[in-house]
Amino acid sequence: MKIVKKIKDLRSHISGMEGNTGFVPTMGYLHDGHSDLIRTSIRDNDNTIVSIFVNPEQFCEGEDLDRYPMDMERDIDILNTLGVNVLFLPDKMEIYPSGYKTFVTVREMDEVLCGRSRPGHFTGVATIVLKLINIIEPHYVYFGKKDAQQLIILKQMISDLNISSEVKSVDIRRDLDGLALSSRNSYLSEKGRKSALVISESLKYAEYLINEKRITDAGIIKKNIADLILKIGDVEIDYIEIVSLRNLEDLDKINLNSTLIAIAAYIEGVRLIDNIIFGEI
C-alpha cells in the first residue's frame, strides 16, 4: 500500500493507475464497518483509495475533536491486510491552507435531525467530501448507512453539482449485541455500553410493530420507541424522527418504500446515532 500525504503526489500517482477506482473517506480509528466499505470497494474496483483525515470543520463547538480516538499504526495495518492500494493521509494545512474560505451547504436537508443539534456539521462534511472527490476523481465513493442523513445529503450534493462519481451505500455493521459500530463507542464504560443497547433494541421493536403489527402511524411508532428508551434512566434522547428517504421531510405515515427512522441519544455524554431504513438510499 502506498501512503501519500500531498495532493500533488496523490494526483500524480492516480494518473498512472488503470481501471476503475473506488474511494472510501474515513476519519480513522477503523472498525469492521469501515472494513465492510473497503472490502466492497475492493470487490467492485481495480483500485481502492482510502483517506484518513479528522476533519475539524465537521465538529461543532464543544464537541470531541481534541479527544477523537486515533491509532494510525493499527489503521495502517488494517488497510494493508485488506489490500488497499493507496492511503491518502493529509494534514490540516494540506486540506485547509491559509486563507481558505470556500464551503458547501446543502440547504434545508442539513437543518433537520443531526443538523439541529450540530449546526454547521453537514457543511463541514459536504465540503471535505467534495474536496476529496475533486482530488481523487473516483468512479465510486462508499458510505455506510449508519450515517443515513449524511449519505442522503451527499447524494443530493453529488446530483446537484453534476459530479461524475457514483455513491454506493453499505449496510450498517453491528456488534454481536446489536450495537451499531462507531468509533465513539470506545468512549463508553461497560455500563454505558449496556445502556446504549436500548437504541438498537428500540429500533428492532419499531420494525416489529411495522412489519408484524402493521402499524404505520409515525406518531405511535415514535412513542413506542421513546417509551422503551426512557425506561433506561441514563439515556438522554436527542431526537427520534421518522422522515422521507428522498428529502428528509417528516412523515405522518410509514412508507415501506422510502422511510428513515433515526435516533440520536446521549449515553455518558457520548452522542450515538442509529437507524432503520425502509426502501433504498
C-alpha positions, -999 to +999 in steps of 0.1 A: +000+000+000+013+034-010+009+062+016+006+097+002+003+129+022+004+156-005-024+163-031+001+168-059+017+135-052-017+117-050-028+131-083+005+121-099+001+086-086-036+083-097-027+094-132-007+062-136-035+039-123-056+019-147-092+007-144-119+018-120-112+035-087-132+032-056-128+057-027-136+053+010-133+085+030-127+080+068-116+097+099-096+067+110-098+046+141-111+019+118-136-007+127-154-035+109-179-011+095-151+007+077-137-027+066-171-036+050-169-004+029-133-011+019-140-047+010-170-037-011-148-012-030-120-037-035-146-062-048-161-037-072-130-018-084-095-023-098-081+002-073-092+013-039-081+046-022-088+053+015-084+086+031-079+093+068-085+129+079-101+140+111-120+169+096-121+198+121-148+216+101-175+190+109-170+193+146-192+218+164-183+239+194-178+218+225-176+185+206-149+159+208-123+169+182-094+170+207-102+136+221-113+119+189-097+084+190-067+077+168-044+047+163-026+053+130-003+023+133-033+000+138-052+016+109-023+012+085-020-025+095-058-030+088-056-013+054-025-033+044-043-065+054-074-056+035-054-049+003-059-012-001-039+003-029-034+039-016-039+056+017-043+094+015-031+109+048-031+147+045-026+171+074-049+201+081-029+226+062-029+204+031-067+204+031-074+239+045-044+261+036-040+296+050-067+318+035-092+290+029-128+304+025-150+281+005-176+258+020-205+238+006-240+238+021-269+215+011-298+237+023-327+226+043-316+189+045-287+200+068-310+217+093-330+186+104-322+156+125-285+158+135-283+192+118-305+208+145-281+196+173-249+201+153-252+234+133-226+235+105-217+199+108-230+189+074-214+219+058-181+205+070-190+170+058-201+182+024-170+204+019-145+178+028-162+151+007-164+174-023-127+184-019-116+147-017-138+137-047-123+166-067-088+155-057-092+118-064-119+117-091-131+082-082-156+062-102-173+052-070-174+066-034-186+044-005-205+054+026-222+035+054-260+036+060-255+042+098-249+079+089-281+079+068-286+116+068-250+122+057-255+097+029-287+113+017-272+148+018-240+137+000-261+120-027-280+153-031-248+173-034-233+149-060-265+151-080-269+189-077-233+196-087-232+171-116-203+152-101-195+121-121-186+099-090-214+075-081-223+070-044-225+034-031-241+026+003-232-003+026-254-017+053-249-010+090-224-033+107-234-042+142-216-059+171-229-093+183-250-075+209-267-053+182-249-020+189-241-002+157-203+001+153-189+035+158-155+050+167-173+068+196-183+035+212-148+034+226-157+063+250-184+042+267-179+024+300-191-012+302-223+001+320-227+028+293-224+003+265-251-019+280-274+011+283-267+020+247-281-013+235-316+002+241-312+022+209-309-007+186-334-027+206-360+001+203-354+002+165-358-035+163-391-032+182-403-005+158-395-027+129-416-055+145-445-031+151-444-020+114-438-054+098-458-077+120-484-055+137-489-034+105-487-001+125-479+027+100-488+058+122-455+076+127-466+091+160-474+058+175-441+043+164-421+073+178-440+070+212-432+033+215-395+039+207-394+067+233-412+047+260-387+019+256-356+042+256-368+062+286-370+030+307-332+033+308-325+061+331-291+071+319-300+076+282-309+111+271-328+113+238-317+140+213-343+130+187-365+103+173-375+112+138-394+094+110-387+111+077-386+105+039-355+090+024-360+113-005-358+147+012-357+141+050-391+157+055-413+145+084-437+117+076-471+111+093-473+075+079-446+049+073-439+044+037-423+009+033-405+021+002-390+053+014-387+059+052-359+065+076-364+060+113-335+077+130-324+081+166-297+102+183-291+098+220-265+106+247-251+080+269-224+091+294-221+123+274-214+103+242-237+111+213-247+079+193-269+075+163-287+046+147-315+040+123-336+016+103-344+021+067-374+010+047-365+013+010-332+020-007-309+050-004 
